[in-house]
Amino acid sequence: MFSHDIIKKRILVVGANGMLGQRVVKFYSEQDNAELLGCSIEPEAVYKNADYVCCDLSKRESIKKIVYDFYPDFIINAAAYTNVDKSETERELAWKINVKGVEYLAEMCRVLDAHLIHISTDYIFDGTKGPYSENATPNPLGYYGRTKLASENALKISGALNTILRTNVLYGVADSRPDFVRWVVNSIRSGKQIRIVIDQINNPTFIDDLVQAISKVIEFGKQGIYNIGGKEFLSRFDFTLRIAEFFNLDKKLILPINTPELNQPAPRPLKSGLLILKAETELSYCPHSINESLAIMKKELSL
């Protein structure tokens, strides 16, 4: 008899070049029991530790060929059109990637009996009564949030095995682009003033914690909706102060402002964040504290 662990799980990571995708690939490339393929819209991978193919999630035939050729047990959908402001004007593109792309993946998962793990967001809520549980009633303010809610609804009626992980304010190590923490550190170290909102409350999510949650979903075969976030609820301004404190940066360069002062095209949920008790209970989810995660970033990035 084979032990269950020896049978390799075939895992397809869609959006593998993004911040989350890269960390998922890194995690599973270091596991013995996973066979891994990453895909993104860019011609080449930003990582070197796993196979990669170029694909366009918004084109059904493009993604269908990759899925059917690889025949995954799990698809992790870390791809999304995430520009909240541009979503207001580039609606067709946002819908194609965030909704149609998820419909295509769900359709293929249903045919192959594969399990789709889809990343969603607190932007499906209006930010008046946060933090939110999994059962809270969605009411998105902007078009980005509407596409993400539509993708959840598409999954629910798809008949495919699926898990929706809602998250908020991702930060952590990624090769291709600086996250919020690195932006704060680099800006202040170079003497720039940064304007940070005091009226948006969240529980920022360390990317590696989200990867751990994904791995637990796969390990336990869990379906349904789970909120994934950090332990600490705080304003974006207070989060920035915590970063400055940790890296001994000049806090005087951090200027508090209110969201309306930014004049952004898309409205933002203000009193938001996600309650994580269900994930803690059912997935043994245990996020790092902000200081613990900053220490990991400092070491890995030599910040």
N, C-alpha and C positions, 0 to 999 in steps of 0.2 A: 504493500500500500504506500502511495505517495503521501508525504505530509502535505497539508494544505499550503504551507509556506513555500514549498518548492515549485508549485505551479505559478508561473509568472503571470502577473496581471498586465494586460496590454493597455497602456494609458496614452490617450491622445490629448495633447495640450493645445487648445486653440487660443491664439493670442500669445504665443510662447515668447515673443520678443518684448512684451510689455513688462512692467515692474513685477506684477504678480506672476505672470507666466514664467519669467526667468527664474524666480525663486522656487516655483513648483518643479521646473526642469532640474534645477540644482539638487533639490531634495530627492527626487525620484532617480536621478542618475547615480546617486550614492546608495540606492537600495538594491539588494540582490534579487528581489522578487518582482521587479517591474521591468517591462519592456516598453520603451518610451519613444514617442514621436511628437515633435513640436511643429506647429504650423502658424504662420502669420502672413500678413500681406506683403512684407518686405522681401526682396529677392534672397537675402541671406540672413542666417541666424546671428544674433549678437552674443551667443554662447557657443562653447566648443565641446560640451560634454554630452551631446545627444544628437540623434538624427533630426533633420529638419526638412520640411518642404514648404514651398511658397503656396499660399492659397488665398482666395478672396471669399470671405464668409458670406458676403452679400450675393454671391453667384452660386446658385444651387448645384450646378454640374461640377463646378470647381471643388467644392467641399465634399460632394457626394463621392467623387472618384477617390479622394484621399481616405475618407472614412471606410469605404467598401474595400479598398486595397489593404488597409491596415487592420481592419476588423477588430476594433478596440473592445475591451470589456468596460472601460470607463472613458468618457469624454469630459474633460475639465474645460469649461468655456470661460476663459479669462479675457476674451476679446470683447471690446465694446467701443462705441463712439461715446467718449466721455467728456467732450468739450461742452460744458453746460451752457455757455453763452452762445456758441456757434450753433448748437442744436436748435435754437430759436429760429435761425434763418436757413440752416442746412437740414431741413426737416426730413426730406426724402432720404438723404444719406443716413441720417441718424436712425430712421425707421428701418431701412434696409439691413443695417448691421445689427441693431439692438433687438429688432423684433423678427424680421424675416429670417435672419441668420439663425436665430434660436429655433424658429419653426423648422428650418431645414435639418438642424442637428437633432431635434426631437423626433422628426420623421424617421431619420436614419437609425437612431437609437431604438425606436420601436421595432423596426424591421430586424435589427441585429440582436435585439434583447440586450443592448448595452445600457449603461447607467449614465445619465447626464448630470453633471454637477455644474450648476449655473450661478454666477456671481451677480447679486443684485445690490441695492443701495438704500440708504435711509432717505434718499431724495424722492422715494415714492410717497413720503409723508409731507404734511404741510409745515411741520416744525412749530406747532402751537402748543402741543401737549406732550412733548418728549420728556424723558426717553421712552421709546416704544417697545412693546412686546411683539412677538410674532403674530399675535391675534389682533393687533390694533388695526383700525380701518384706514386704508391708504387714501390719500388725497393730494396727488402731486401738484406742485405749484407751476412747474415749467415743463417744456416739451421733453427734455431729457428724462425727467422723472416719469412722464407719461409713457415714454417708450420702454422704460425699465419695468413699469407696472404691467404694460401690455405683454412684455416677454414672460413675466411670471404667469399671467393668465393663460398665455398660449401653452406654456408647459403644463399647467394644471389640467388642461383638457386634451393633452396630446396623446395620452395613453402610454407614454414612455416612462420608464423608471427614472425618477429625477429627484434631485435635492437642490433647494435654493438656499444659498448662503448670502444673507444681507450683511453689508458691512458699511463702514464710514471712515473718512479721513485716513486713507492708507499712507503709511510712511515706512521706510526701511531701505535696505541696500538694493540697488539695481544698477546695471552697467550702463544702460543706454541713456538714462536721463536722471537729473538730480531730483530727489523727492523734496518734500517741504522742509525736512530737517537740514538737508545739505544746502538748500537755498537760503535758509536762515543763517546758517553758519558762514557760508561763503559771502553773503551780503554784508553781514556785520563785520566780519574780519577785514573786508575791503573798505570799511568805513561808510557804507551806505546806510541811509535811514530806511527803515521799512515800516509800512503802515499795515497794522494788523487789527482785524475786527474784534470788538469786545462783546458783541451780541450774538455770536454763533456758538452754541454749546454742543459738544459732541463727546464721544469716548474714542479718541484716535486709536486706530488699529495698526499694530506692528505687522508688517507683511508676513513675517515668519510665523506669527501666531495664526494667521489665516491659512497658511500652508499646512500647519499642524491640524487645523480643523478639517481641511480637505482630506488629509491622510486618515483622520479618524472616521470620516464618512465612508471612505473606501474600505477601511479595516472592518468597520461594524456593519457595512451595507445599509446605512441609515437613509431613509427618504423623508421628504417634507421640507419645512422651512426652519432655518436656524439663524438667529442673529449672532454675528461674530464681531466683537469689538474689544477695546481695551477695558481695564479695570476702572480707570479714572475718567470722570466726567468733568470737563472744564472748557472754558472759552478758548477760542483760537489764540487770543492774546495771552492768556495764562499758559497755554501750551508753549507758545513762543518764549515766554519768560523762563519756563522750565528748561527749554533747550539752551537758552543763553546762560542760565545758572550752571548747567552741567558742563558747558564748554568754556566757562569763564569769559563770556562775551560782554560787551558794553551794552547794558540794558537801556541806556539813555537813547540809543539809536532805534528803539522799538516804540513807534508812535501808535497810541490807541485811537481807533476810529470806529464809527458805526457803519454797518453794511450799506445803507443808502448813499453814503459818501463815495462809494466806489462806482456808482452809476453803471452797474452791470446790466446787460440786456435781460438776463434771466433772474427771476426772484430766487432767493435762497431760503431753505427752511432754517429757522433760527434756534428755537429750543428743541433740539433734536437729540441724536444719540440712540443707542440700541441696548435694550436689556438682554443680558447674556446667560441668564439662569438656566434656560432650557439646554443650551449648548454645554454649559458646565456639568449639568446633570446627566445628559444623554450621550454626550461625546467625550466626556472627561476633559473638556476644554479648560485650559489653564493659562491665561495670557500673562505675558511679562508685564511688570510695572513699566511706566515710562522711563524711569531711570535705568532699569535693567536693559531695556531695549536700546537706549542711547549708548550704554556701555558696550553692547554688542556691535552697534554701528561704528562706534569710535575705534574699536579694535579692528574690525574687518576693513574699514575704509582708511584707517590711520588718520582720522580727522583731528 
